[in-house]
Amino acid sequence: MTEPTIVPIDLAVVGHTNTGKTSLLRTLLRDPDFGEVADQPGTTRHVESAQLLTEDGLPILILRDTPGLEDSMAVLDAIDRLVGPDERPDGPERIRRLLESPEALQRFEQEARVLATVLECDAALYVVDVRDPVLAKHRDELGLLAACGRPILPVLNFTHSVNGQSDAWRDALARLGLHATVDFDTVAPALDGEAQMIDRLALMLDRRADTLARLRADLEAQRLRRRVDAARLIAELLMDAAALRLLCPQDSTDMATVTVSLRKRTREREQQCVQALLKRYRFSRATFPHHPLPLEGERWGMDLFNPQALKAFGIQVGKGLATGAMAGATIDAFTGGLSLGTATLLGAAVGGLWQGAHQWGKRLIGRVAGHLEITVDDPVLQLLGLRQLALARALERRGHAAWQPIDGGTLTPPAQALDTEGEGATRAAQGALLPEAVWPILREARGHPEWSSIGVAPVADPRRDVLVARLAALLDAAL
């Protein structure tokens, strides 16, 4: 069955000069490049339009950015002169008189563009800078807009400002008959800011309530999809960092060289994740300037193996021999509590030599030959995960009209994380640590250096995909 065609809802974004109309559109459209924004009056000189699309690409909302209203009192006086003493035209007719007059093309050209746009739209969003005092010119503006006969929803902008006068504005708007308002700070909007705006509009445009309900659901679905994608990006980063292993001889010079390479690869991989997050949330690179990750505490030594783990497989490292049949055995834990999942050993002990274990065989030979493996330490993985979660959380709550870049030093861990058992649950819930359930996944990744896209020889593996999905779900819950 063919889905009914959506008739987009047409909204005019109006208000006094320099109140943040274009900034509102940037945040609603998630487009930091829409229009021109400057800290000076009259930046927008003509009407610009943009469409808000559903997740499947259908236009559902048309937003029209209009010039600022600058001389409403003179416009009202002009309209009074155009109406005869015995005439009593309604509001829209009075506005049309003005639009048909020569002054609409001359002195009041800017105001005429605004009023003509409102007449054509379904409703108007009146943007208020709550840092400004309520003045007579604002009441005149609202009188003009009300005369257009379209619903008006005041949008209170910059509500996070310490100099805000939100209560005074609400009182003034109520005296003008505008009792429904919405707080929407274009720099730092609330997570449910869009939903609140749509709910208010649905009360005013009851005949378009179904379309607005669809828009609300679609915007929420898009927000959740962004969060899921962000968690996936962070999960891929942690998987790559945990699985990264670099082999080197037991020589101090070589160790230092390999350590530098490990740090460089991990830093670059983190930066790739940062850029991917910025792109997913539709921010530019300038939003979060690059800064190096302090990598300390690399894992030295072949920490996938310890005497107890080797003994479980009947392997004596000193002799390089294996004893006992290995066919059909399962690797569960190689060292230090690192659960490596299930990797079936193929082959058996033949002539005192270990013939199976695929990737483990080469690494055992390297260990016997006196080589070491260097990996990223757990505290660094902890830092990688928490930093990226904090960045994603900051981007989720950032408006696209914000000018100041995010300061990495101000990022804090997410306030909530997936609850687990024991003491770790308390720390995770406070945002101090990654969820405990993350670590078995990362420990399994440590046993598979081929899973790291920044490793020596990355190889695709369905098991890796399964674990990344599981890890992403845990991180999504922690966002």
C-alpha positions as CSV (number, residue, x, y, z in Angstrom):
1,M,0.0,0.0,0.0
2,T,1.4,3.4,-1.0
3,E,2.1,5.7,1.9
4,P,0.1,8.9,1.9
5,T,2.0,12.0,0.6
6,I,3.2,14.3,3.4
7,V,2.2,17.9,3.0
8,P,5.1,19.8,4.7
9,I,4.2,22.3,7.4
10,D,5.4,25.8,6.6
11,L,6.9,27.8,9.4
12,A,8.2,31.4,9.4
13,V,11.0,32.2,11.8
14,V,10.5,35.8,12.8
15,G,11.5,38.3,15.4
16,H,13.5,41.5,16.1
17,T,16.9,42.0,14.6
18,N,19.7,39.9,16.0
19,T,17.7,37.7,18.4
20,G,19.0,34.4,17.0
21,K,16.6,33.5,14.2
22,T,19.2,32.1,11.9
23,S,20.9,30.4,14.9
24,L,17.6,28.6,15.6
25,L,17.4,27.3,12.1
26,R,21.0,26.1,12.2
27,T,20.3,24.1,15.3
28,L,16.9,22.7,14.0
29,L,18.5,21.8,10.7
30,R,21.7,20.5,12.3
31,D,23.5,22.7,9.7
32,P,26.2,25.1,11.1
33,D,26.6,26.7,7.6
34,F,22.9,27.7,7.0
35,G,22.5,31.4,6.5
36,E,24.8,34.1,7.9
37,V,25.3,34.7,11.6
38,A,27.0,37.8,13.0
39,D,26.9,39.9,16.2
40,Q,25.4,42.8,14.4
41,P,21.9,43.9,13.4
42,G,20.4,43.2,10.1
43,T,22.6,40.3,9.0
44,T,19.7,38.5,7.3
45,R,18.4,40.8,4.6
46,H,16.1,38.5,2.7
47,V,14.0,35.3,3.2
48,E,15.9,32.0,3.1
49,S,14.2,28.7,3.2
50,A,15.2,25.1,4.1
51,Q,13.5,21.8,4.5
52,L,13.6,19.5,7.4
53,L,13.6,15.9,6.1
54,T,12.4,12.7,7.6
55,E,14.9,9.9,8.0
56,D,13.8,8.4,4.7
57,G,14.4,11.8,2.9
58,L,10.8,13.2,2.7
59,P,10.3,16.9,3.4
60,I,8.1,17.3,6.4
61,L,8.9,20.9,7.6
62,I,9.7,24.1,5.7
63,L,11.5,26.7,7.7
64,R,11.8,30.2,6.4
65,D,14.4,32.6,7.9
66,T,13.2,36.2,7.7
67,P,14.9,39.6,8.1
68,G,14.6,41.3,11.5
69,L,11.7,43.6,12.3
70,E,13.2,47.0,13.0
71,D,10.5,49.7,12.8
72,S,7.2,48.1,13.8
73,M,5.7,51.3,15.3
74,A,6.1,53.2,12.0
75,V,4.6,50.2,10.1
76,L,1.5,50.2,12.4
77,D,1.1,54.0,11.8
78,A,1.3,53.5,8.1
79,I,-1.4,50.8,8.2
80,D,-3.6,53.1,10.2
81,R,-3.3,55.7,7.4
82,L,-4.2,53.2,4.8
83,V,-7.5,52.3,6.5
84,G,-10.4,54.7,6.0
85,P,-12.3,56.0,9.0
86,D,-15.5,54.0,8.2
87,E,-13.6,50.8,7.4
88,R,-13.1,47.9,9.8
89,P,-10.9,45.4,8.0
90,D,-9.6,42.4,9.9
91,G,-6.0,41.9,10.6
92,P,-4.9,40.0,7.4
93,E,-6.7,42.6,5.3
94,R,-4.9,45.4,7.0
95,I,-1.5,43.7,6.4
96,R,-2.4,43.2,2.7
97,R,-3.2,46.9,2.4
98,L,0.3,47.6,3.5
99,L,1.8,45.1,1.1
100,E,0.0,46.6,-1.8
101,S,1.1,50.1,-1.0
102,P,4.2,51.8,-2.5
103,E,5.9,51.9,0.9
104,A,6.1,48.1,1.0
105,L,8.7,48.4,-1.8
106,Q,10.5,51.4,-0.3
107,R,10.7,52.4,3.4
108,F,9.1,49.2,4.8
109,E,10.6,46.7,2.3
110,Q,12.2,44.5,5.0
111,E,9.1,44.4,7.2
112,A,6.9,43.7,4.2
113,R,9.0,40.6,3.4
114,V,8.5,39.3,6.9
115,L,4.7,40.0,6.9
116,A,4.2,38.5,3.4
117,T,6.0,35.4,4.5
118,V,4.0,35.0,7.6
119,L,0.7,35.3,5.6
120,E,1.8,32.4,3.4
121,C,2.9,30.1,6.3
122,D,1.0,27.9,8.6
123,A,2.5,29.4,11.8
124,A,5.3,31.6,13.0
125,L,8.1,31.0,15.5
126,Y,8.8,34.3,17.2
127,V,12.4,34.2,18.5
128,V,13.1,36.1,21.7
129,D,16.5,36.9,23.1
130,V,15.7,36.7,26.8
131,R,18.8,38.8,27.6
132,D,17.0,41.8,26.2
133,P,14.5,43.8,28.2
134,V,10.9,43.8,27.1
135,L,10.3,47.0,25.2
136,A,7.4,48.7,23.4
137,K,8.9,47.8,20.1
138,H,8.5,44.1,20.9
139,R,4.9,44.6,21.7
140,D,4.4,46.4,18.4
141,E,6.1,43.5,16.5
142,L,3.8,41.0,18.1
143,G,0.8,43.2,17.2
144,L,1.9,43.2,13.6
145,L,2.5,39.5,13.5
146,A,-0.8,38.7,15.2
147,A,-2.6,40.7,12.6
148,C,-1.5,38.2,10.0
149,G,-3.9,35.7,11.5
150,R,-1.4,32.9,12.0
151,P,-0.6,31.0,15.2
152,I,2.5,32.4,16.9
153,L,4.8,30.4,19.1
154,P,7.4,32.5,21.1
155,V,10.7,30.7,21.3
156,L,12.8,31.9,24.2
157,N,16.5,31.9,23.2
158,F,19.7,32.1,25.3
159,T,17.9,30.8,28.3
160,H,21.2,29.6,29.8
161,S,22.5,33.2,30.1
162,V,23.0,34.5,33.6
163,N,21.5,37.8,32.4
164,G,18.3,36.2,31.1
165,Q,14.9,37.6,31.8
166,S,12.7,34.6,30.9
167,D,10.1,35.3,33.5
168,A,9.6,38.9,32.5
169,W,9.2,37.8,28.9
170,R,6.7,35.1,29.8
171,D,4.6,37.7,31.7
172,A,4.8,40.2,28.9
173,L,3.8,37.5,26.3
174,A,0.9,36.3,28.4
175,R,-0.5,39.9,28.6
176,L,-0.5,39.8,24.8
177,G,-2.4,36.6,24.8
178,L,0.6,34.3,24.0
179,H,0.5,31.8,26.9
180,A,2.3,29.0,25.1
181,T,6.0,29.4,24.9
182,V,9.0,27.1,24.6
183,D,12.5,27.4,25.9
184,F,15.1,26.6,23.2
185,D,18.6,27.8,23.7
186,T,20.2,27.5,20.3
187,V,23.7,27.2,21.7
188,A,22.9,24.4,24.3
189,P,19.4,23.1,23.6
190,A,17.8,20.6,25.9
191,L,17.6,17.0,24.6
192,D,13.9,17.3,24.5
193,G,13.8,20.9,23.2
194,E,12.7,19.9,19.7
195,A,10.0,17.7,21.1
196,Q,8.6,20.4,23.3
197,M,8.5,22.8,20.4
198,I,6.6,20.3,18.2
199,D,4.2,19.6,21.1
200,R,3.4,23.3,21.4
201,L,2.9,23.6,17.7
202,A,0.6,20.6,17.7
203,L,-1.7,22.4,20.1
204,M,-1.9,25.4,17.8
205,L,-2.1,23.5,14.5
206,D,-4.5,20.7,15.6
207,R,-5.3,20.0,11.9
208,R,-1.7,19.1,11.3
209,A,-1.2,17.2,14.6
210,D,-0.7,13.9,12.7
211,T,2.1,15.4,10.7
212,L,3.7,16.9,13.7
213,A,3.5,13.6,15.6
214,R,5.3,11.9,12.8
215,L,7.9,14.7,12.8
216,R,8.4,14.2,16.5
217,A,8.8,10.5,16.2
218,D,11.2,10.8,13.3
219,L,13.4,13.4,15.1
220,E,13.6,11.1,18.1
221,A,14.5,8.2,15.8
222,Q,17.3,10.2,14.2
223,R,18.6,11.2,17.6
224,L,18.7,7.6,18.8
225,R,20.4,6.6,15.5
226,R,23.1,9.2,16.0
227,R,23.7,7.9,19.5
228,V,23.9,4.3,18.3
229,D,26.3,5.2,15.5
230,A,28.4,7.1,18.0
231,A,28.6,4.1,20.3
232,R,29.6,2.0,17.4
233,L,32.4,4.4,16.4
234,I,33.8,4.3,20.0
235,A,33.4,0.5,20.1
236,E,35.5,0.2,17.0
237,L,38.2,2.4,18.5
238,L,38.4,0.4,21.7
239,M,38.5,-2.9,19.7
240,D,41.4,-1.6,17.6
241,A,43.3,-0.3,20.6
242,A,42.8,-3.4,22.7
243,A,43.8,-5.8,19.9
244,L,46.9,-3.8,18.9
245,R,50.1,-5.8,19.5
246,L,53.5,-4.9,18.3
247,L,56.4,-7.4,18.5
248,C,59.9,-6.4,19.3
249,P,63.1,-8.0,20.6
250,Q,64.1,-7.6,24.3
251,D,66.4,-4.7,23.5
252,S,65.9,-1.3,25.2
253,T,66.4,0.6,22.0
254,D,64.0,-1.5,20.0
255,M,61.5,-1.4,22.8
256,A,61.5,2.4,22.8
257,T,61.1,2.5,19.1
258,V,58.1,0.1,19.1
259,T,56.5,2.0,22.0
260,V,56.7,5.2,20.0
261,S,55.0,3.4,17.1
262,L,52.3,2.1,19.5
263,R,51.5,5.5,20.9
264,K,51.5,7.1,17.4
265,R,49.1,4.5,16.0
266,T,46.7,4.8,19.0
267,R,46.7,8.6,19.0
268,E,46.0,8.7,15.2
269,R,43.2,6.1,15.6
270,E,41.7,8.2,18.4
271,Q,41.8,11.3,16.2
272,Q,40.0,9.3,13.5
273,C,37.3,8.5,15.9
274,V,37.0,12.2,16.9
275,Q,36.6,13.3,13.3
276,A,34.0,10.5,12.7
277,L,32.0,11.7,15.7
278,L,32.1,15.3,14.6
279,K,30.9,14.3,11.1
280,R,28.1,12.1,12.5
281,Y,26.8,14.9,14.6
282,R,27.4,17.3,11.6
283,F,30.0,19.6,13.3
284,S,33.1,20.9,11.7
285,R,36.7,20.0,12.8
286,A,36.9,23.4,14.5
287,T,34.3,22.3,17.0
288,F,36.9,20.1,18.8
289,P,40.5,21.0,18.1
290,H,42.9,18.2,18.1
291,H,45.0,17.6,21.2
292,P,47.4,14.7,21.9
293,L,46.4,11.8,24.1
294,P,48.8,11.2,26.9
295,L,49.7,7.5,26.6
296,E,51.3,6.1,29.6
297,G,51.5,2.6,31.1
298,E,51.9,0.4,28.0
299,R,51.7,-3.3,28.6
300,W,55.2,-4.7,28.4
301,G,55.8,-8.3,27.9
302,M,53.8,-11.1,26.3
303,D,51.0,-10.7,28.7
304,L,48.6,-13.0,26.9
305,F,50.7,-15.8,28.4
306,N,51.7,-16.7,31.9
307,P,53.0,-20.0,33.4
308,Q,49.6,-21.0,34.6
309,A,48.0,-20.6,31.2
310,L,50.8,-22.3,29.4
311,K,50.7,-25.2,32.0
312,A,47.0,-25.6,31.2
313,F,48.0,-26.4,27.6
314,G,50.8,-28.7,28.7
315,I,53.5,-26.3,27.3
316,Q,56.8,-25.7,29.0
317,V,58.2,-22.4,27.5
318,G,61.7,-23.1,28.5
319,K,61.8,-26.3,26.5
320,G,59.5,-25.2,23.7
321,L,57.7,-28.5,23.9
322,A,54.1,-29.4,24.3
323,T,52.7,-32.6,25.8
324,G,49.4,-34.2,25.7
325,A,46.8,-34.4,22.9
326,M,45.5,-30.9,22.0
327,A,42.9,-31.9,19.4
328,G,39.4,-30.4,20.2
329,A,40.6,-28.4,23.2
330,T,39.3,-24.9,23.7
331,I,41.3,-21.8,24.7
332,D,39.5,-20.0,27.5
333,A,42.0,-17.9,29.4
334,F,45.7,-17.6,28.4
335,T,46.9,-15.2,31.0
336,G,46.3,-12.8,33.8
337,G,42.5,-13.3,33.8
338,L,42.3,-12.3,30.1
339,S,39.4,-14.3,28.7
340,L,40.1,-15.0,25.0
341,G,36.8,-16.6,24.2
342,T,36.7,-19.8,22.2
343,A,39.4,-20.6,19.7
344,T,39.6,-24.3,18.8
345,L,43.1,-25.8,18.7
346,L,43.7,-27.9,15.6
347,G,46.3,-30.7,15.6
348,A,47.9,-32.6,18.4
349,A,51.3,-33.1,20.0
350,V,53.4,-34.8,17.3
351,G,57.1,-35.5,18.1
352,G,56.9,-33.2,21.1
353,L,56.0,-30.1,18.9
354,W,52.8,-28.1,19.1
355,Q,51.1,-28.2,15.7
356,G,47.9,-26.2,16.2
357,A,46.5,-23.0,17.6
358,H,46.9,-20.9,14.4
359,Q,48.0,-17.4,15.4
360,W,49.0,-18.6,18.9
361,G,51.7,-20.9,17.4
362,K,53.7,-18.0,15.8
363,R,53.4,-16.0,19.0
364,L,54.7,-18.8,21.1
365,I,57.7,-19.3,18.9
366,G,58.4,-15.5,19.2
367,R,58.1,-15.7,23.0
368,V,60.5,-18.7,23.1
369,A,62.9,-16.8,20.8
370,G,63.1,-14.0,23.4
371,H,60.7,-11.5,21.8
372,L,58.1,-9.3,23.6
373,E,54.8,-7.9,22.7
374,I,53.7,-4.4,23.6
375,T,50.0,-3.5,23.9
376,V,48.0,-0.6,25.1
377,D,47.5,-0.8,28.9
378,D,44.0,-0.9,30.5
379,P,44.2,2.5,32.0
380,V,44.8,4.0,28.5
381,L,41.8,2.0,27.1
382,Q,39.8,3.4,30.0
383,L,40.8,6.9,29.0
384,L,40.1,6.3,25.4
385,G,36.6,5.1,26.1
386,L,35.7,7.8,28.6
387,R,37.0,10.6,26.5
388,Q,35.0,9.6,23.5
389,L,31.9,9.0,25.4
390,A,32.2,12.4,27.0
391,L,32.8,14.0,23.5
392,A,29.7,12.2,22.1
393,R,27.7,13.4,25.0
394,A,28.9,17.0,24.5
395,L,28.0,16.9,20.8
396,E,24.6,15.5,21.6
397,R,23.9,18.5,23.7
398,R,25.5,21.2,21.6
399,G,23.5,23.5,19.3
400,H,24.8,24.1,15.8
401,A,24.7,27.8,16.4
402,A,27.5,27.5,19.1
403,W,30.7,29.4,18.2
404,Q,33.1,28.5,20.9
405,P,35.0,25.2,20.3
406,I,34.6,22.4,22.9
407,D,37.4,22.5,25.4
408,G,38.7,19.0,25.9
409,G,39.7,19.8,29.5
410,T,36.1,20.5,30.4
411,L,34.7,17.2,29.2
412,T,33.5,15.0,32.0
413,P,32.5,11.3,31.9
414,P,28.8,10.5,31.3
415,A,26.7,10.8,34.4
416,Q,25.2,7.4,33.9
417,A,26.6,4.1,32.8
418,L,25.4,0.5,32.5
419,D,25.0,-0.9,35.9
420,T,26.9,-4.1,36.7
421,E,27.5,-6.1,39.8
422,G,29.6,-5.3,42.9
423,E,31.8,-2.3,43.6
424,G,32.4,-1.7,39.9
425,A,28.7,-1.0,39.4
426,T,28.8,2.0,41.8
427,R,31.9,3.4,40.1
428,A,30.4,2.9,36.6
429,A,27.1,4.5,37.6
430,Q,29.0,7.5,38.8
431,G,30.7,7.7,35.3
432,A,34.2,7.1,36.8
433,L,34.8,3.9,34.8
434,L,33.7,2.2,31.7
435,P,31.0,-0.5,32.4
436,E,32.5,-3.6,33.8
437,A,30.9,-5.7,31.1
438,V,33.2,-4.0,28.6
439,W,36.3,-5.6,29.9
440,P,35.7,-9.3,29.0
441,I,35.1,-8.1,25.4
442,L,38.3,-6.1,25.3
443,R,40.3,-8.9,26.9
444,E,39.1,-11.3,24.3
445,A,40.2,-8.7,21.7
446,R,43.7,-8.7,23.2
447,G,44.1,-12.3,22.1
448,H,43.4,-11.4,18.5
449,P,45.9,-8.9,17.1
450,E,44.5,-9.5,13.6
451,W,41.3,-7.8,14.8
452,S,43.1,-4.4,15.0
453,S,42.7,-2.2,11.9
454,I,45.8,-0.4,13.0
455,G,47.8,-3.6,13.6
456,V,50.4,-5.3,11.4
457,A,48.1,-7.6,9.5
458,P,44.3,-6.9,10.1
459,V,41.9,-9.6,9.0
460,A,38.1,-9.5,8.9
461,D,36.5,-11.9,11.4
462,P,32.7,-12.4,12.1
463,R,33.5,-12.9,15.8
464,R,35.0,-9.4,15.9
465,D,31.8,-8.0,14.4
466,V,29.7,-9.7,17.0
467,L,31.9,-8.4,19.8
468,V,31.9,-4.8,18.4
469,A,28.1,-4.9,18.3
470,R,28.0,-6.1,21.9
471,L,30.5,-3.5,23.0
472,A,28.6,-0.8,21.1
473,A,25.3,-1.7,23.0
474,L,27.1,-1.4,26.3
475,L,28.5,2.0,25.4
476,D,25.2,3.2,24.0
477,A,23.7,2.5,27.4
478,A,26.5,4.4,29.0
479,L,26.0,7.5,26.9
